[in-house]
Every structure is written in structure tokens, then in C-alpha cells.
Amino acid sequence: MLVIGAGLAGTEAAWQVAQAGVRVRLVEMRPVRRSPAHHSGEFAELVCSNSFGALSSDRAAGLLQEELRRLGSLVIGTADQHAVPAGGALAVDRGRYSAALTAALEAHPLVTVERREQSELPGPNQITVLATGPLTADALAEQLRSFTGRDDCHFFDAASPIVEGESIDLGVAFRASRYDKGDADYINCPMDREQYLAFRTALLEAEQADLKDFEAESAHFFEGCLPIEELARRGEDTMRYGPLKPIGLWDPRWGDVNDREVRRANRAYAVVQLRQEDRDGRLWNLVGFQTNLKWGEQKRVLRLIPGLENAAFVRFGVMHRNTFLESPQLLDATLQFRQRSSLLAAGQITGTEGYAAAVAGGWLAGTNAARLARGLDPITLPPTTMVGALTHFVAEAPCGDGRGKGRFQPMPPNFGLLPDLPERIRDKRRRYGAYRDRALTDLATTLEQQGCAARTSSPHGQV
């Protein structure tokens, strides 16, 4: 059994194969060869945000996390163990998190780790999980294009900068979570209108890094992870209705939030939020500040943010090309290639978006690869579950207009993927709760039919 790539999907896939009692070789090119976005040789390195999204299972990201817990996911279970404060989200200490996953795989008696670049697709007699992610190396990507007979799809993704906590001026910035939900887990940098407009102007005028391999005008961005300078270009108020939204954030030093006149006179025009990166709170990332500005420009422009005038940058933002398959033309909902059932794909290369979605693909591809090795039929999960909805989406979404132009685009977990409920529920919170209840019930039924026992509780108490 072979798993190519030790990102989130490959790590999960290799673990599920080994846990099923099947020997697996896990091939990872880092650190022998670095990717444009990674910084280490650890498995499942988080190259963008350190957050898996909302924890609550009546949110799409939270439901996906909870399903994966019940499926025995190593990657999500390890995230729970290395969580850092992030309001209602699951965020992790990315260094400790990746190190723990690497140690777990390297210590498993049925896992053999090979640190090398895989430049060729294995033959049909080798059961293989392709989990090379959106940064698949050129030689293997060319092999994949030849195998599928299709040009790859692509978009550009970006990562946010990280600063040292001690360099943030808490005489200006303040700690709070939006609407005071949970603990005050975020550091907030407020802007008045004049500061905001000056900051936007600086973003628009700042020099961007060159986009390798593409002309800048041909670049496609993933709408769920737009560079902050791209948001600034889309309109004067776009950032204020996105990552710089000030609603629900209040510094007690401004006065009594319940006093309407005080609130009207003192509320911020925009707020930049920073989320804790590590367990000890020494590192903080700028939420929603993916960027392709040159590093010197990042330092100059981001220090215009009140409270970050003396920010010490641990990592600057970067942009990289993400490649994904035209999956509806190539994959079944089992994540097997239609033209070669012994080859499976998992993770962002299939056209799902987000960390937990990559883990979900890894779980299903690894589970099915192990079943194939044991002479069993592959499985799918019900489309009423978030895992099942995502994997059915990549197999069945509309793709192509008959003239060679694909319309398939990456998809994050969302309730719009799930089948309608039997009865219409107008209240959104109740409707999402009903989606959750149905999903977890159907998941438990499927696990029972497969001879597995579902967990009955979440370590975060969100069910």
C-alpha cells in the first residue's frame, strides 16, 4: 500500500490504512525538496491559518469536525489535544500539532516513512492514495496530466503574516471575542475612519511579489481566501464588511457599551483581529490578512495598523499556486479514479477546500484503500453527512461546458451541500441543528452497518 504526500489528507489516509492492519509506505518529499509554501519537514503542516473553523456542530465546519471525531480521525483528535484559545473556533499550536502527528506516524509499526520525491504514478497493481495536495511537484503533476488526459485546474492561495505577541501595543489594542462570546481570545486593533482609509490607500499602492509561472492577469483567486489587497481593490468598504468588521467588538476603556451615546461616539470604524498561534501566546496571526505583497511592503503597510506600529514579524505572508483535479470527470464518490480503481485521490487536490475537508478525504481514501487491500468493497458515506456531501460533490458536481472549459471550482464545507430536510424550517439556527442531528444519526447508522461503534460525545461538548 502506498500513500503519496504527508499533508493533512495523506497523514489521515496512512493512519487509517495502518489502523486497519495493512502495511503502508508514506512518501513525503519534504525536507528533501521544499514546496513554495511549507516551512518544515513535519507532517500535516498548516501553511495558511492555524484554525479549522467553528467548533459548534450546528455550523458546517464544526459538524465536519464532529463527524471526523466519531470516525476516529487521528488528525482531528490531535488538533483537539493541541488546541489554543480561539473563541468558538478550533485552532491549534501548529508546531506542536505537526510534530505530534509526525511522531505518531513514524512510531506506528505498520507505517514506513520514505523521505523522497515521488516523480511517477505507480502502476495499476499498486493500491495508491494520491494526497499530494495543491502543491503537487511538477514531475508528478505532469504524469497526472498524462494519465487523466486533462489540463489541471488552478487558483492562487495565500497565507497570513505572524507577529510576536510582545511587540503588540496593548495600550492601543484590546482583548475580546466578538459579542463577548466565550473568553477574550482575540487581540483587536481598532481603526477610526481616517486610519482605515490611509491603510487602504497604502495597500492599494504597495508593490506585490511576482507570481511565478503565470502572468499576473491570468491569476484566479479562491474566493474564500482572498489576499487583503485584493479585498481593498474591490471597494472602499469591502474590508470593513469582511475581516475588518468592527461589529460586536468593544474595548471597555471606551466606556459603557450599553450607553447608546457612548457607543455611537466611540465605536471603531474597522478592527483588525489577531488570533493566537501557539499554546503560550507568544505568536499571533493577522486574521484574514492573506497577502502577496513583497515582504518589505508588508512590514511597512501592516505597521500602519494601530497597535502594530512596532510589530516584529516572525513570518510574512506568501502566495502560492494551488492545483486541483477536474474531479467530477475523474473520480467516483469512493474517491477512486474511474479509469483505475486501485488509484485514489484525497485532500485539496480533489477540489475540496479547508483543512477539515482535506482530512475527510484522507479518511475515506485511506479507509477504502485498506478495504481494497483486504478484498472488501469500498464504501461511501451518506450525502446527508458533511463528509459524504463533500465526497459526493467532488464526484458529481457540474464540470465542463462541452467546449473544454471547466466550471468545477473548489468547495468548502457548507450546509448548501446537504439534501433538503423533510420539512422546511425557517429559523436558521434550528435548521442547522436539524441538519446536524440528521447527519450524526445517519453517520451512526452507517458505522453500525460497517461494524463500528460511533462515539457519543465530543471532547468540546459542542453536540
C-alpha positions, 0 to 999 in steps of 0.5 A, a space after each residue: 500500500 502506498 500513500 503519496 504526500 504527508 499533508 493533512 489528507 495523506 497523514 489521515 489516509 496512512 493512519 487509517 490504512 495502518 489502523 486497519 492492519 495493512 502495511 503502508 509506505 508514506 512518501 513525503 518529499 519534504 525536507 528533501 525538496 521544499 514546496 513554495 509554501 511549507 516551512 518544515 519537514 513535519 507532517 500535516 503542516 498548516 501553511 495558511 491559518 492555524 484554525 479549522 473553523 467553528 467548533 459548534 456542530 450546528 455550523 458546517 465546519 464544526 459538524 465536519 469536525 464532529 463527524 471526523 471525531 466519531 470516525 476516529 480521525 487521528 488528525 482531528 483528535 490531535 488538533 483537539 489535544 493541541 488546541 489554543 484559545 480561539 473563541 468558538 473556533 478550533 485552532 491549534 499550536 501548529 508546531 506542536 500539532 505537526 510534530 505530534 502527528 509526525 511522531 505518531 506516524 513514524 512510531 506506528 509499526 505498520 507505517 514506513 516513512 520514505 523521505 523522497 520525491 515521488 516523480 511517477 504514478 505507480 502502476 495499476 497493481 499498486 493500491 495508491 492514495 494520491 494526497 499530494 495536495 495543491 502543491 503537487 511537484 511538477 514531475 508528478 503533476 505532469 504524469 497526472 496530466 498524462 494519465 487523466 488526459 486533462 489540463 489541471 485546474 488552478 487558483 492562487 492561495 495565500 497565507 497570513 503574516 505572524 507577529 510576536 505577541 510582545 511587540 503588540 501595543 496593548 495600550 492601543 489594542 484590546 482583548 475580546 471575542 466578538 459579542 463577548 462570546 466565550 473568553 477574550 481570545 482575540 487581540 483587536 486593533 481598532 481603526 477610526 475612519 481616517 486610519 482605515 482609509 490611509 491603510 487602504 490607500 497604502 495597500 492599494 499602492 504597495 508593490 506585490 511579489 511576482 507570481 511565478 509561472 503565470 502572468 499576473 492577469 491570468 491569476 484566479 483567486 479562491 474566493 474564500 481566501 482572498 489576499 487583503 489587497 485584493 479585498 481593498 481593490 474591490 471597494 472602499 468598504 469591502 474590508 470593513 464588511 469582511 475581516 475588518 468588521 468592527 461589529 460586536 467588538 468593544 474595548 471597555 476603556 471606551 466606556 459603557 457599551 450599553 450607553 447608546 451615546 457612548 457607543 455611537 461616539 466611540 465605536 471603531 470604524 474597522 478592527 483588525 483581529 489577531 488570533 493566537 498561534 501557539 499554546 503560550 501566546 507568544 505568536 499571533 496571526 493577522 486574521 484574514 490578512 492573506 497577502 502577496 505583497 513583497 515582504 518589505 511592503 508588508 512590514 511597512 503597510 501592516 505597521 500602519 495598523 494601530 497597535 502594530 506600529 512596532 510589530 516584529 514579524 516572525 513570518 510574512 505572508 506568501 502566495 502560492 499556486 494551488 492545483 486541483 483535479 477536474 474531479 467530477 470527470 475523474 473520480 467516483 464518490 469512493 474517491 477512486 479514479 474511474 479509469 483505475 480503481 486501485 488509484 485514489 485521490 484525497 485532500 485539496 487536490 480533489 477540489 475540496 477546500 479547508 483543512 477539515 475537508 482535506 482530512 475527510 478525504 484522507 479518511 475515506 481514501 485511506 479507509 477504502 484503500 485498506 478495504 481494497 487491500 483486504 478484498 472488501 468493497 469500498 464504501 461511501 458515506 451518506 450525502 446527508 453527512 458533511 463528509 459524504 456531501 463533500 465526497 459526493 460533490 467532488 464526484 458529481 458536481 457540474 464540470 465542463 461546458 462541452 467546449 473544454 472549459 471547466 466550471 468545477 471550482 473548489 468547495 468548502 464545507 457548507 450546509 448548501 451541500 446537504 439534501 433538503 430536510 423533510 420539512 422546511 424550517 425557517 429559523 436558521 439556527 434550528 435548521 442547522 441543528 436539524 441538519 446536524 442531528 440528521 447527519 450524526 444519526 445517519 453517520 451512526 447508522 452507517 458505522 453500525 452497518 460497517 461494524 463500528 461503534 460511533 462515539 457519543 460525545 465530543 471532547 468540546 461538548 459542542 453536540 
